[in-house]
Amino acid sequence: MNRFKEARDRGGQYLLGQIHEDGRFGDLERGVTEYYKAPAALMVCGMSGAASRLLGWVRRNGFAENGDFGPRPPDEIDSYYYTYHNAWVIKAAHRMGQFDLSQRGMSFLLDFHDPESGGFYSSPTERGAETQQDLWVVSGSGWSAIYTGRLDVARGVGAWMKRMMDEQPNYPEELWTVYSRAGGVVTEVLDGDDFRYALTRDESRDQSFYHPGIAAGFLSRLYAATGEDEWLDLAREYMRFCEGVGDYHFRLLRAGKVGWAAAALYTLTGEAKYRDMAIRVGDNLIDAQSESGSWEWAASGRSGPNNDATAELVVWLDEIHQAVGED
C-alpha cells in the first residue's frame, strides 16, 4: 500500500520543480488558476518550506485587501466557479497556520454566501433568487468554512445539500447539480451545458464525476467536526451514485474526489466498500501518472503536463494513503 505514497511523492517532486526562485509557481500569466492547489499538494508531500514560499509570494503579489486571491486571467473573471480557486488556497493556508490568508480569504467568500438557502452563489456579481448555486462550488466554500471555524455556515451548506438530494427526480441514475432559490434544483440542461447541470451513469461522454465525491468529502468532514450523524448519512447517500457506475467513470481523472470521499468514509466507518473504492481510484490514478510524476489532462485543451491536475491528484493520493496506506 506504499504505492499511493510513492505516487504522491513523485507528483510532489514534479511540482517542486515548478517553483521559481521568487516563490511563484508555474505559468505566471495564469495567476491563481495555476497555483491555487499547489500549496496543499506541496504540504502533504512534506515540502512545507516550498509551500510557505509560494504562499509568501501570494501574500505579496496575489492577495487583495478584501481577501480575494489573484491575479486572475481575463477568461476567469466572470466564471461561475470563481470561489473554487479561493477555497483551495484558504484550506492550505489554514492548515499551515497562515491565518491572515485563511481568515481574510474566508471573509471574502462569505460575500458569496446565501444565508437563506445555506449555499453560495455561483456568480461574482449576482445575488438574486434566480442566481445559480453549483454543488461542487458550494462544497469548496463549505470545506473552507469548516477549516476556518464557521461551523454555522458549514451546517447551512449541509442543509443545502440535503435539499439538493431531496429534490432529485431520478436518483441515483442521475444527479442534477445546480440549484437556485427561485426554482430549486434545476432539472433541465441549460445552454447545452450537460456537463455542468447533470451527472448520469451514461458512459458515452466525459462527465462531472467529481460531484458526488466533493459533496460526500465535505459531508464527511462536517460529520467529523460536529459528530452529527445526519451528515454521515448524507455523505453515504451521495456516494451511492458511485456504487452503480462502471470503470469508465472511475478511470476519469475527475474520480480523484471520489477517492478522497471514499477514503474519508472508510476512516470514519471502517466499511470495506469504501476502502475498495478508494483503492480502485488510487490505482487508476497511478496508472495515468507519467514518468515525470505529473498528469496530463486532455480535457483542459492543453497538451503536456498539467499543473492543476497534478497538484489535485497529489492531494487525493495523500488522502487515500492516509486511509489505506502503510508507513
C-alpha positions as a printed Julia matrix, in Angstrom:
327×3 Matrix{Float64}:
   0.0    0.0     0.0
   3.03   2.28   -0.12
   2.35   2.77   -3.83
  -0.05   5.63   -3.1
   2.56   7.45   -1.04
   5.22   6.85   -3.68
   3.0    8.17   -6.48
   2.1   11.17   -4.31
   5.76  11.96   -3.75
   6.64  11.62   -7.44
   3.96  14.18   -8.16
   5.29  16.39   -5.39
   8.79  16.33   -6.85
   7.4   17.39  -10.21
   5.52  20.28   -8.57
   8.62  21.33   -6.64
  10.32  21.84   -9.98
   7.62  24.35  -10.94
   8.56  26.74   -8.1
  10.58  29.74   -9.25
  13.29  31.44   -7.19
  10.91  34.19   -6.03
   8.36  31.63   -4.84
   5.87  31.91   -7.71
   4.53  28.75   -9.26
   4.27  27.64  -12.87
   2.86  29.93  -15.53
   2.57  33.43  -14.05
   0.05  34.51  -16.69
  -2.49  32.03  -15.35
  -2.31  33.52  -11.86
  -4.48  31.94   -9.19
  -5.83  29.35  -11.63
  -2.29  27.97  -11.87
  -1.13  27.99   -8.24
  -4.29  27.5    -6.17
  -3.89  23.77   -5.47
  -0.09  23.75   -5.24
   0.31  24.8    -1.57
  -1.86  21.91   -0.39
  -0.04  19.43   -2.63
   3.42  20.53   -1.52
   2.36  20.48    2.12
   1.05  16.89    2.07
   4.33  15.77    0.47
   6.27  17.21    3.4
   7.52  20.17    1.33
   6.27  22.76    3.77
   9.13  25.14    3.04
   8.22  25.3    -0.65
   4.54  25.65    0.22
   5.35  28.53    2.56
   7.47  30.27   -0.08
   4.6   30.01   -2.53
   2.12  31.39   -0.01
   4.58  34.17    0.69
   4.58  35.06   -2.99
   0.77  35.0    -2.92
   0.73  37.31    0.1
   3.0   39.81   -1.68
   1.59  39.56   -5.2
  -1.83  37.91   -5.24
  -3.73  38.82   -2.07
  -6.15  41.73   -2.26
  -7.19  43.91    0.66
 -10.7   42.42    0.53
  -9.37  38.87    0.9
  -9.6   37.79   -2.74
  -6.8   35.83   -4.39
  -5.3   36.62   -7.76
  -4.13  37.65  -10.2
  -6.97  36.25  -12.24
  -6.73  35.78  -16.03
  -9.36  37.64  -18.1
 -11.22  34.47  -19.11
 -11.8   33.56  -15.44
 -13.06  36.88  -14.08
 -16.76  36.05  -14.63
 -16.63  32.27  -14.18
 -19.37  30.57  -12.19
 -16.7   28.7   -10.2
 -14.88  31.89   -9.18
 -14.71  30.97   -5.48
 -13.43  27.43   -6.02
  -9.87  28.67   -6.56
 -10.02  30.68   -3.34
 -11.22  27.67   -1.34
  -8.12  25.63   -2.09
  -5.79  28.43   -1.0
  -7.8   29.04    2.18
  -7.72  25.4     3.22
  -3.96  25.03    2.69
  -3.13  28.33    4.35
  -5.22  27.45    7.39
  -3.61  24.03    7.75
  -0.22  25.74    7.67
  -1.2   28.31   10.31
  -1.11  31.25    7.91
  -4.32  32.63    9.29
  -4.07  36.08    7.71
  -4.61  34.4     4.35
  -7.23  31.92    5.5
  -9.4   34.15    7.7
  -9.46  37.17    5.4
  -9.86  34.81    2.49
 -12.9   33.24    4.16
 -14.38  36.66    4.87
 -14.25  37.31    1.13
 -16.02  34.01    0.42
 -18.8   34.96    2.8
 -19.74  37.75    0.39
 -20.98  34.91   -1.86
 -22.94  33.2     0.91
 -26.71  32.92    0.62
 -27.96  32.68    4.21
 -31.48  31.88    3.05
 -30.55  28.69    1.18
 -27.33  27.94    3.02
 -25.41  27.72   -0.25
 -23.02  30.02   -2.09
 -23.76  31.93   -5.28
 -22.05  30.82   -8.49
 -21.58  34.36   -9.73
 -19.04  37.05   -8.83
 -21.72  39.76   -9.01
 -25.31  38.42   -8.92
 -27.11  37.79   -5.61
 -30.75  37.2    -6.58
 -33.23  34.39   -6.06
 -32.53  33.15   -9.59
 -28.74  33.21   -9.22
 -27.5   29.66   -9.6
 -25.55  27.73   -6.99
 -23.43  24.73   -8.04
 -22.86  21.65   -5.92
 -19.08  21.47   -6.38
 -18.59  25.21   -5.91
 -20.72  25.27   -2.76
 -18.8   22.26   -1.47
 -15.49  24.08   -1.8
 -16.77  27.07    0.13
 -18.23  24.69    2.71
 -14.93  22.97    3.41
 -13.31  26.39    3.84
 -15.99  27.19    6.41
 -15.13  24.04    8.36
 -11.41  24.75    8.41
 -11.85  28.37    9.48
 -14.31  27.54   12.25
 -17.53  28.8    10.64
 -19.48  25.69   11.59
 -22.8   27.54   11.42
 -22.09  28.28    7.76
 -20.9   24.72    7.16
 -24.08  23.29    8.68
 -26.04  25.55    6.33
 -24.16  24.03    3.41
 -25.03  20.59    4.73
 -28.72  21.53    4.88
 -28.44  22.9     1.31
 -27.04  19.55    0.18
 -29.88  17.72    1.91
 -32.38  19.84   -0.02
 -30.49  19.11   -3.24
 -30.74  15.39   -2.6
 -34.4   15.5    -1.57
 -35.33  17.26   -4.82
 -33.53  14.83   -7.16
 -36.1   13.45   -9.65
 -34.3   10.25  -10.71
 -31.57   9.46   -8.22
 -29.23   7.56   -8.32
 -29.47   7.18  -12.1
 -28.99  10.94  -12.41
 -27.55  13.63  -10.17
 -28.65  17.18  -11.01
 -26.07  19.57   -9.66
 -27.3   23.17   -9.91
 -29.82  24.95   -7.65
 -31.47  28.34   -7.44
 -33.53  29.74   -4.61
 -36.3   30.65   -7.03
 -36.71  27.25   -8.66
 -34.95  24.68   -6.51
 -32.87  22.01   -8.24
 -32.5   22.76  -11.95
 -33.73  19.65  -13.79
 -33.09  20.69  -17.36
 -29.87  21.26  -19.25
 -29.42  24.97  -19.93
 -27.32  26.47  -22.71
 -26.48  22.97  -23.93
 -24.16  22.5   -20.96
 -24.97  18.96  -19.92
 -21.56  18.69  -18.21
 -22.48  21.4   -15.7
 -26.08  20.53  -14.95
 -26.39  16.75  -14.91
 -24.27  13.74  -14.0
 -25.6   10.39  -15.22
 -24.45   6.79  -15.38
 -24.14   7.1   -19.16
 -20.61   6.19  -20.27
 -20.69   7.83  -23.72
 -19.3   11.24  -22.71
 -16.98  12.98  -20.27
 -18.88  13.79  -17.08
 -18.53  15.69  -13.83
 -17.88  12.59  -11.72
 -16.31  14.79   -9.06
 -19.75  15.95   -7.86
 -20.67  13.06   -5.53
 -17.08  12.92   -4.31
 -16.69  16.55   -3.32
 -20.14  16.57   -1.69
 -19.51  13.39    0.29
 -16.0   14.51    1.19
 -17.31  17.78    2.59
 -20.1   15.99    4.48
 -17.62  13.52    5.97
 -15.55  16.42    7.26
 -18.68  18.11    8.61
 -19.6   14.94   10.49
 -16.09  14.7    11.89
 -16.25  18.33   13.05
 -19.71  18.12   14.64
 -20.39  14.46   15.46
 -23.87  14.87   13.96
 -24.97  11.62   12.32
 -27.16  13.26    9.68
 -24.09  14.43    7.77
 -22.52  10.98    7.69
 -25.8    9.52    6.46
 -26.0   12.14    3.73
 -22.39  11.5     2.69
 -23.25   7.85    2.22
 -26.27   8.82    0.12
 -24.22  10.98   -2.24
 -21.7    8.17   -2.64
 -24.48   5.74   -3.55
 -24.31   7.18   -7.07
 -20.72   5.91   -7.34
 -21.64   2.37   -6.36
 -23.58   1.86   -9.58
 -21.22   3.18  -12.27
 -18.71   1.33  -14.41
 -14.96   1.66  -14.71
 -15.35   4.39  -17.34
 -16.22   6.89  -14.61
 -13.57   5.57  -12.25
 -10.86   5.99  -14.88
 -11.59   9.67  -15.33
  -9.11  11.9   -13.51
 -12.22  13.59  -12.15
 -12.67  10.48   -9.97
  -9.97  11.78   -7.62
 -12.53  13.47   -5.4
 -14.47  10.19   -5.18
 -11.27   8.55   -3.95
 -10.93  11.25   -1.29
 -14.53  10.81   -0.13
 -14.21   7.03   -0.07
 -11.0    7.3     1.97
 -12.69   9.66    4.43
 -15.73   7.39    4.77
 -13.56   4.32    5.28
 -11.68   6.13    8.03
 -14.93   7.08    9.75
 -16.94   3.89    9.25
 -14.48   1.04    8.59
 -16.76  -0.2     5.81
 -14.83  -2.28    3.29
 -16.74  -0.99    0.27
 -15.26   2.47    0.8
 -11.76   1.05    1.2
 -12.18  -0.86   -2.05
 -13.45   2.26   -3.82
 -10.55   4.37   -2.58
  -8.01   1.77   -3.74
  -9.76   1.47   -7.1
  -9.47   5.21   -7.7
  -5.9    5.35   -6.4
  -4.7    2.58   -8.67
  -6.32   4.18  -11.69
  -4.6    7.47  -10.87
  -1.25   5.72  -10.62
  -1.83   4.07  -13.99
  -2.4    7.52  -15.54
   0.68   9.16  -13.99
   3.53  10.0   -16.37
   7.19   9.19  -15.81
   7.8   12.81  -14.81
   5.39  12.41  -11.88
   2.83  14.69  -13.5
  -0.53  14.02  -15.04
  -1.72  15.2   -18.42
  -5.33  16.31  -18.77
  -6.73  16.22  -22.28
  -9.98  17.89  -21.16
  -8.05  21.08  -20.42
  -7.31  21.57  -24.12
  -3.57  21.79  -23.39
  -1.03  19.08  -24.12
   1.76  18.03  -21.81
   1.97  18.03  -18.0
  -0.91  19.81  -16.3
  -0.01  21.57  -13.05
  -3.62  21.94  -11.92
  -4.45  18.25  -12.32
  -1.13  17.14  -10.86
  -1.5   19.21   -7.7
  -5.03  18.0    -7.08
  -4.26  14.33   -7.66
  -1.28  14.52   -5.32
  -3.67  15.68   -2.58
  -6.16  12.89   -3.24
  -3.43  10.24   -3.32
  -2.35  11.51    0.08
  -5.91  11.15    1.39
  -6.05   7.59    0.06
  -2.66   6.82    1.58
  -3.81   8.18    4.94
  -6.75   5.77    4.92
  -5.28   2.57    3.5
  -1.5    3.03    3.18
   1.37   1.68    5.23
   4.11   3.75    6.88
